[in-house]
Amino acid sequence: MTDLGLKNVKIFADGADLHALLELADHPHIAGFTTNPTLMRQSGVSDYEGFARKLLEHVTDRPISFEVFADDHGEMLRQARLIASWGRNVYVKIPVTDTRGESTAAVVRELTGSGVHVNVTALMTLKQVEAVTATLAGGSGAVISVFAGRVADTGRDPLPLMRAALETMAPYPQLELLWASPREILNVRQADHLGVHIITVTHDLLKKLTLLGRDLDAFSLETVRMFHRDAVTAGYLL
C-alpha cells in the first residue's frame, strides 16, 4: 500500500475475521483494531474470549478494542475488568447507554478511575459527546466513538457534529475522537482534514484505500475498459 498522505487521522481496522485481521497486522498503515459482538457473530465467532486471545497473541504493539455485551451495569463492570486483563493494549468498549437508554456514565467513571482504558461507543449526538467527555475528563487515555456513518445514513451531514465533538474534547488531550462506521473512502479524507484522531475502516473499504488520490483521468479510462471487457467476455450482440 502506497503512502496515503494522511496528516492527522489514524486508521484502525474494523472486523472480526481473524485471518484477515492478522494479515492486516502486517500493514504499517493499520494503527489499531476494533471489533464488536455484531461483527463477531457475522464472522461465525462462537468463543468470544478465545477469538480475542488469539488476536492478542499476534498483535501486542497496537490498541485493540473489545466490547462488553452485558446490559446490567454491574455485569458490565465485571466483563470490562476481565477483558482489560487480557492485555496492556486492550481498550474496553462500553456503549454510551444500556438497552433501556440509561447512561453508562457511572460504569465508565469507575473503570477509568481504576486505570482501565475505555472506548465509549455508539454515540450519535453532541449532547452525548459532551456528557461522555465530562465523565472522562479526569481519567487516563480513552476513546470516544461517534458513529458518523450512521448519522449520515439518516440524511444528516456528520461533519458539523464531528467538528463540534473535537472542540468539546480539545481541553482533554488524553481523549481521542474516533469516526466510526465510515461509508466511503472520502470519509477518511474528511476525518483527516478535520483533525479526527482515529477512523475505523472495514475490510471492504480497506481494499479501496489504494484509490485514495487516484488520477481521475486514469480511473475513467480504467472504468471504460472494464465495461468493454465485460461486454466482450459476456458475448453480448446487438
C-alpha positions as CSV (number, residue, x, y, z in Angstrom):
1,M,0.0,0.0,0.0
2,T,1.4,3.4,-1.0
3,D,1.8,6.5,1.2
4,L,-1.8,7.6,1.9
5,G,-0.8,11.2,2.6
6,L,-2.7,11.4,5.8
7,K,-1.6,14.0,8.3
8,N,-3.8,13.5,11.3
9,V,-6.1,10.5,11.3
10,K,-5.0,7.0,12.3
11,I,-6.6,4.0,10.5
12,F,-8.0,1.2,12.7
13,A,-9.1,-2.0,11.0
14,D,-12.7,-2.9,12.0
15,G,-13.8,-6.5,11.7
16,A,-13.9,-10.0,13.2
17,D,-12.3,-12.2,10.6
18,L,-9.2,-13.5,12.5
19,H,-7.3,-14.4,9.3
20,A,-8.0,-11.1,7.7
21,L,-7.1,-9.1,10.8
22,L,-3.8,-10.9,11.2
23,E,-3.0,-10.2,7.5
24,L,-3.8,-6.5,8.2
25,A,-1.5,-6.5,11.1
26,D,1.4,-6.6,8.7
27,H,0.4,-3.3,7.1
28,P,2.2,-0.3,8.7
29,H,-0.9,1.9,7.9
30,I,-3.0,0.0,10.4
31,A,-2.6,1.7,13.7
32,G,-5.1,-0.4,15.7
33,F,-8.1,-2.7,15.7
34,T,-11.7,-2.7,16.7
35,T,-14.5,-5.2,16.8
36,N,-17.9,-5.7,18.3
37,P,-20.3,-8.5,19.1
38,T,-22.3,-8.0,15.8
39,L,-19.2,-8.3,13.7
40,M,-18.1,-11.3,15.6
41,R,-21.4,-13.0,15.2
42,Q,-21.4,-12.3,11.5
43,S,-18.0,-13.8,11.2
44,G,-19.1,-17.0,13.0
45,V,-17.1,-16.4,16.2
46,S,-18.5,-18.7,18.9
47,D,-15.8,-18.4,21.5
48,Y,-15.5,-14.7,22.4
49,E,-12.5,-14.9,24.7
50,G,-10.8,-17.5,22.6
51,F,-11.0,-15.2,19.5
52,A,-9.8,-12.2,21.4
53,R,-6.8,-14.0,22.9
54,K,-5.7,-15.4,19.5
55,L,-5.7,-11.9,18.1
56,L,-3.8,-10.6,21.1
57,E,-1.2,-13.3,20.7
58,H,-0.2,-11.7,17.4
59,V,-0.9,-8.1,18.0
60,T,0.8,-6.7,21.1
61,D,2.0,-3.3,19.9
62,R,-1.2,-1.6,18.8
63,P,-4.5,-0.9,20.6
64,I,-7.4,-3.4,20.2
65,S,-11.0,-2.7,21.4
66,F,-13.3,-5.4,22.5
67,E,-16.8,-4.7,23.7
68,V,-18.8,-5.8,26.7
69,F,-22.1,-7.4,25.9
70,A,-23.8,-7.3,29.3
71,D,-26.7,-4.9,29.8
72,D,-26.7,-4.9,33.6
73,H,-24.2,-2.2,34.8
74,G,-22.7,-4.4,37.5
75,E,-22.1,-7.2,34.9
76,M,-20.7,-4.6,32.5
77,L,-18.0,-3.8,35.1
78,R,-17.2,-7.4,35.6
79,Q,-16.9,-8.1,31.9
80,A,-14.9,-4.9,31.4
81,R,-12.3,-5.8,34.0
82,L,-12.0,-9.3,32.6
83,I,-11.5,-8.0,29.1
84,A,-8.9,-5.4,30.3
85,S,-6.9,-8.2,31.9
86,W,-6.2,-9.8,28.5
87,G,-3.5,-7.3,27.5
88,R,-1.9,-4.0,28.1
89,N,-3.1,-2.8,24.6
90,V,-6.7,-3.7,25.2
91,Y,-9.4,-1.0,25.2
92,V,-12.8,-1.9,26.6
93,K,-15.8,-0.7,24.6
94,I,-18.7,0.5,26.7
95,P,-21.9,1.5,25.0
96,V,-23.0,5.1,25.8
97,T,-26.3,3.7,27.2
98,D,-27.7,0.4,28.1
99,T,-30.6,-1.1,26.1
100,R,-33.1,0.9,28.2
101,G,-31.4,4.2,27.1
102,E,-29.9,4.8,30.6
103,S,-26.5,6.4,30.7
104,T,-23.5,4.2,31.5
105,A,-21.5,7.1,32.8
106,A,-21.1,5.6,36.2
107,V,-19.6,2.4,34.7
108,V,-17.2,4.5,32.6
109,R,-16.2,6.6,35.5
110,E,-15.5,3.6,37.7
111,L,-13.4,1.9,35.0
112,T,-11.3,4.9,34.1
113,G,-10.8,5.7,37.8
114,S,-9.2,2.2,38.2
115,G,-7.0,2.6,35.1
116,V,-9.0,0.7,32.5
117,H,-8.7,2.2,29.0
118,V,-12.2,2.6,27.6
119,N,-13.7,3.2,24.2
120,V,-17.2,4.6,24.7
121,T,-19.2,3.6,21.7
122,A,-22.4,4.2,19.7
123,L,-22.5,8.0,20.2
124,M,-24.5,9.9,17.7
125,T,-25.3,13.3,19.2
126,L,-23.2,16.3,20.5
127,K,-25.1,16.0,23.8
128,Q,-23.8,12.5,24.2
129,V,-20.2,13.7,23.4
130,E,-20.4,16.4,26.0
131,A,-21.7,14.1,28.7
132,V,-19.0,11.4,27.9
133,T,-16.2,14.0,27.7
134,A,-17.2,15.3,31.1
135,T,-17.2,11.8,32.5
136,L,-13.7,11.0,31.1
137,A,-12.2,14.4,31.8
138,G,-10.2,13.4,34.8
139,G,-9.2,9.9,33.7
140,S,-6.4,8.4,31.6
141,G,-6.4,7.8,27.9
142,A,-9.7,7.0,26.4
143,V,-11.5,6.9,23.0
144,I,-14.9,8.4,22.2
145,S,-16.5,6.7,19.1
146,V,-19.0,8.7,17.2
147,F,-20.9,6.8,14.5
148,A,-20.7,9.4,11.8
149,G,-21.6,6.9,9.1
150,R,-24.9,6.0,10.8
151,V,-25.6,9.7,11.3
152,A,-25.1,10.1,7.5
153,D,-27.5,7.2,6.9
154,T,-30.3,9.4,8.4
155,G,-29.7,12.1,5.8
156,R,-27.7,14.4,8.2
157,D,-24.3,15.7,7.5
158,P,-22.0,14.3,10.2
159,L,-19.2,16.9,9.6
160,P,-20.6,19.6,11.9
161,L,-21.1,17.0,14.7
162,M,-17.5,15.8,14.3
163,R,-16.2,19.3,14.3
164,A,-18.1,20.2,17.4
165,A,-17.0,16.9,19.1
166,L,-13.4,17.9,18.5
167,E,-14.0,21.3,20.0
168,T,-15.6,19.8,23.1
169,M,-12.8,17.3,23.6
170,A,-10.0,19.7,22.9
171,P,-9.2,20.7,26.5
172,Y,-8.5,17.0,27.3
173,P,-5.6,15.7,25.1
174,Q,-5.8,12.3,26.6
175,L,-9.1,11.7,24.8
176,E,-9.3,10.7,21.2
177,L,-12.2,11.0,18.8
178,L,-13.0,8.0,16.6
179,W,-15.0,8.3,13.4
180,A,-17.0,5.1,13.3
181,S,-18.9,3.4,10.5
182,P,-17.4,5.2,7.5
183,R,-19.3,4.6,4.3
184,E,-16.7,5.6,1.7
185,I,-13.0,6.5,1.3
186,L,-14.0,10.2,1.2
187,N,-14.7,9.9,4.9
188,V,-11.0,9.1,5.5
189,R,-10.0,12.4,3.8
190,Q,-12.8,14.2,5.7
191,A,-11.7,12.9,9.1
192,D,-8.1,13.7,8.3
193,H,-9.0,17.3,7.3
194,L,-11.0,17.9,10.4
195,G,-8.2,16.5,12.7
196,V,-10.2,13.5,13.9
197,H,-7.8,11.2,15.7
198,I,-9.0,7.8,14.5
199,I,-11.2,6.3,11.8
200,T,-12.3,2.7,11.7
201,V,-12.2,1.1,8.3
202,T,-13.8,-2.2,7.3
203,H,-12.2,-4.8,5.1
204,D,-14.2,-3.8,2.1
205,L,-13.2,-0.1,2.5
206,L,-9.6,-1.0,3.2
207,K,-9.4,-2.6,-0.3
208,K,-10.3,0.8,-1.7
209,L,-7.6,2.7,0.1
210,T,-5.3,2.3,-2.8
211,L,-7.7,4.5,-4.7
212,L,-7.0,7.4,-2.4
213,G,-5.8,10.4,-4.5
214,R,-6.0,8.3,-7.7
215,D,-5.7,10.2,-11.0
216,L,-9.3,10.6,-12.2
217,D,-8.4,10.5,-16.0
218,A,-6.7,7.2,-15.5
219,F,-9.6,6.0,-13.3
220,S,-12.1,7.0,-16.0
221,L,-10.1,5.1,-18.7
222,E,-9.9,2.0,-16.5
223,T,-13.7,2.1,-16.0
224,V,-14.3,2.4,-19.8
225,R,-12.0,-0.6,-20.4
226,M,-13.8,-2.6,-17.6
227,F,-17.2,-2.0,-19.3
228,H,-15.8,-3.0,-22.7
229,R,-14.0,-6.1,-21.4
230,D,-17.1,-7.4,-19.5
231,A,-19.3,-6.9,-22.6
232,V,-16.9,-8.8,-24.8
233,T,-16.5,-11.6,-22.2
234,A,-20.3,-11.9,-21.9
235,G,-20.6,-12.3,-25.7
236,Y,-23.2,-9.6,-26.0
237,L,-24.6,-9.0,-29.5
238,L,-27.0,-6.4,-30.9
